[in-house]
């Protein structure tokens, strides 16, 4: 299987599990149930999770995943963002959907989806990403809402979710770059209400992790744990609940804390809207061509 086929296959799986999640009523379900079900579906369909499924509620824009046996339950009034990553041999498709049973948020969700569609409609080889940011911001503000200005889409590479290039959700003056043929990018508008700040800040919760360094710690038990993490996840993010099948939870937490202290592992804090207003998200992964673009997660 070549690289392109791996991306296409990952995209089809990601799309399938996203749409399955979209049509379900998640009210009354725990975040653990939702994450475990989606991740099991990814594996059942022949892929692997590229990162722990993000299940960010309401004012949390991103980076919340379920703890082991997470008791948080989705309420009928909640706005739930489900962000899914699938990889085939390290080649990643990244996609997201926002779900709410409260009709007052449907327009906000529709605006995020519309901004995403408008952005993809102009995304071609040599499209400047500042133009993508401009059309996302214009679409969102036209309907009286605000983009989250310090969240962005991103380039993807093998085993790397954020590969160094950002695709803004606002018009940016200054540094920009052009999309390149056969490079892979995730476009993901985040939208909040007109009375939101339009900026996110780091919250206290950190339950998604990634390896930052494989430098030995001189503690054999810790080094063995680091080797276990590398063998299972490489440079991709992981969650505590992925580890507790092989380690006692208390021991895993202790070992993670030691690796965090040594800076072998870094943690991704949740990102919270500055005025604690609702945030919605929509996301697709694209591969630009000369005259059009392939949306692998459509």
C-alpha positions, 0 to 999 in steps of 0.5 A: 500500500502506498502513502496516498492509499494509506491516507485515503483509507485512514480518511474513509475510516475517520469519516465513517466513525465520525458520521456514526458518532454524529447520528447518535444521541449521546445524552446520558452516556459517559465520556468513557463510553463514547471514547472507547466505542469510537476507538474500538470502531476505528480498530474494527475498521482496520485503522488505529487511533492517531490520538485519544478521541477528544470529547470536549464539552461546552466552553472547552474547545479542545484537548479533553479526553476521557479518564479511565472510567470517566464519570462525566455524563453528557447532558441534554443541554451540552455541546459536545465536540468529537475530534477523531484521528485515524492512522494507517502505518502513521499516515493520519486523517483528522476530523471533527464534528460538533453535536448538541440536542439543544436547538439553540446551538444548531446555528452555531454548528452550521456556521462552523460547517459552512466556514469549513466548506468555504475554506475547502472550496478555495484550497488548492495548490498555491492557495495562501493560508492567509486567504483560507483564514480570511474566508473562515473569519469572513464566513463566521463574522458574517453570521454574527459569531466569532472565530477562535483566533488562537486555534488553527488548522495544521499540516500533518506528516507521518506519525506527526499530528501538528507538523509545523505549519498552521492554517489560521482561522482569521485573516493574518497579516505577515507570515504566510505560506502556500499549500503544496501539492500532495501535502496533507493539511487539516482545516478546522474552524472553531467558532464561539458566540458574539459575546465570547472572547474569541481566544482560548486559554490553557486549563488545569486539566491535562490528560493527553500526553506525548513523548518529547524525548527518549533520553534515558532517565537512569531509573530502569523502571521509568526507562522501561515504561518510556520504552513501552510508550514508544513501542506503542505510540511513538510520537503520537499522543496517548491517554492514561486509559490506553495504559491501564490494561498493562499497568496498574493505574496508580503505578502508571500515574506515578511513572507518567509524573516522573517522565513529565518531571524529566521532560521526557513526556509533555502534557496537552492542557485543555483549551478553554474559551476566555469568557467561558462561552460555548465553542463549536468545531468542524474539521476535515483533512485535505490533500491539495492538487493542482486544480482541485483538492481531495478531502479524504475525510468527506 
